[in-house]
Amino acid sequence: MIDSELADTIKDIAARHGMTISAYMRALLTGAIEAETNNLFAPIVLRKALIYSKLHRAGVTFLPISLLDSCNNSSLSEQARLEGKKLGALLKSLGVGLEEALDIILEDSRIAIRERDKIVILPSTRPSEEAVKNIVEGIAESYGAEVTKEDAGITIVKLKR
């Protein structure tokens, strides 16, 4: 059952887009079904889309990870860490928690293992992996998380519980 306050909000949103409530709900549910058909949890997809939209407006953009492999700049690691700190501060100001931020950044990265209370970042084998690792470390530092470097190039980010 949808309460009257929620129904009024949906009605206002639909009107703002020049749609009927029925057309708006059809579009919303069609998108949710498409996400679920692709084995994605629709509420998470919407949350990530909102975060991506806010980041885009702040000048953050996607870039092919392979592009980082072609960078031979010796200051790339430090620059990546600084950008990570800025990105972390931005995400934090948007109300995005550390775990959610790192889940978004590390999604499909194949450089980290998520455990209950920590993230284990594997040793880098390519410049792109090193850049992502440094961005993650910068983000974690901006949230005040403990970041430790272990033997053999492994980095541990402790998640606050």
C-alpha positions in Angstrom: 0.0 0.0 0.0 1.4 3.4 -0.9 0.6 6.2 1.6 -0.9 9.5 0.5 2.3 11.5 1.0 4.3 9.1 -1.2 1.5 9.2 -3.8 1.5 13.0 -3.8 5.3 13.0 -4.3 5.1 10.6 -7.2 2.3 12.7 -8.7 4.5 15.9 -8.5 7.5 14.1 -9.9 5.5 12.7 -12.9 4.0 16.2 -13.5 7.4 17.8 -13.5 8.4 15.4 -16.3 5.2 16.0 -18.2 4.0 12.4 -17.6 1.0 10.8 -16.0 1.5 8.9 -12.8 0.9 5.7 -14.8 3.5 6.5 -17.4 6.0 7.5 -14.8 5.5 4.3 -12.8 5.7 2.2 -16.0 9.0 3.8 -16.9 10.3 3.4 -13.3 9.2 -0.3 -13.1 10.5 -1.1 -16.6 13.9 0.2 -15.6 13.8 -1.8 -12.3 12.8 -5.0 -14.2 15.6 -4.4 -16.7 18.1 -4.1 -13.9 16.8 -7.2 -12.2 16.8 -9.1 -15.5 20.6 -8.3 -15.6 21.0 -9.7 -12.1 21.3 -6.3 -10.5 19.4 -5.2 -7.4 17.3 -2.2 -8.7 17.5 -0.1 -5.6 21.3 -0.3 -5.6 21.4 0.6 -9.3 19.3 3.7 -8.6 21.6 4.6 -5.6 24.7 4.3 -7.8 23.2 6.2 -10.6 22.5 9.1 -8.2 26.0 9.0 -6.9 27.5 8.9 -10.4 25.3 11.8 -11.4 26.5 13.9 -8.5 30.1 13.0 -9.2 29.8 13.8 -12.9 28.5 17.3 -12.0 31.6 17.7 -9.8 33.9 16.9 -12.7 34.5 13.2 -12.1 34.4 11.1 -15.2 34.9 7.5 -16.2 38.0 6.5 -18.1 39.2 3.3 -19.6 41.5 1.6 -17.1 43.8 0.6 -20.0 44.6 4.3 -20.5 46.3 4.3 -17.2 48.6 1.5 -18.3 50.1 3.8 -20.9 51.0 6.4 -18.4 54.7 6.3 -17.4 54.6 9.4 -15.3 56.6 8.8 -12.1 54.2 11.1 -10.1 51.1 9.2 -11.2 50.9 7.3 -7.9 51.1 10.4 -5.7 48.6 12.2 -8.0 46.2 9.3 -7.9 46.4 9.3 -4.0 45.7 13.1 -4.0 42.8 12.7 -6.4 41.5 9.8 -4.2 41.6 12.1 -1.1 39.6 14.7 -3.0 37.1 12.1 -4.3 36.8 10.7 -0.8 36.0 14.1 0.6 33.4 14.7 -2.1 31.8 11.3 -1.5 31.7 11.9 2.2 30.1 15.3 1.8 27.4 13.6 -0.4 26.6 11.2 2.5 28.2 8.2 0.9 29.8 5.9 3.5 33.3 4.5 3.1 32.1 0.9 2.4 29.7 2.1 -0.3 32.4 4.4 -1.8 35.0 1.6 -2.0 32.4 -0.9 -3.4 31.7 1.5 -6.2 35.4 2.2 -7.0 36.5 -1.4 -6.7 33.6 -3.0 -8.5 34.9 -5.4 -11.1 38.5 -4.1 -10.5 40.0 -7.5 -9.6 42.6 -5.9 -7.4 40.9 -6.3 -4.0 39.2 -8.9 -1.8 36.4 -7.6 0.4 36.1 -9.1 3.8 33.7 -8.4 6.6 35.9 -5.8 8.4 38.5 -5.0 5.8 39.5 -4.7 2.2 42.6 -6.5 1.1 44.2 -4.8 -1.9 46.4 -7.1 -3.9 49.9 -6.2 -5.2 49.9 -4.2 -8.4 51.1 -5.7 -11.6 50.3 -2.9 -14.0 50.3 0.9 -13.8 46.5 1.0 -13.9 46.2 -1.3 -10.8 48.7 0.9 -9.0 46.7 4.0 -9.8 43.5 2.5 -8.6 45.2 1.2 -5.5 46.4 4.7 -4.7 43.0 6.3 -5.4 41.5 3.8 -3.0 44.1 4.5 -0.3 43.4 8.3 -0.7 39.7 7.7 -0.4 40.2 5.6 2.7 42.5 8.2 4.2 39.9 11.0 3.6 37.4 8.9 5.7 40.0 8.5 8.4 40.2 4.7 7.9 43.3 2.9 8.9 45.5 1.9 5.8 48.4 -0.4 6.4 50.9 -1.8 3.9 51.8 -5.4 4.5 54.4 -7.7 3.1 54.6 -8.4 -0.6 52.8 -5.3 -1.7 49.5 -6.1 0.0 47.5 -3.1 1.5 44.8 -3.5 4.1 42.0 -0.9 4.5 40.2 -1.4 7.9 36.5 -0.8 7.8 34.9 0.7 10.8 32.2 -1.4 12.3 
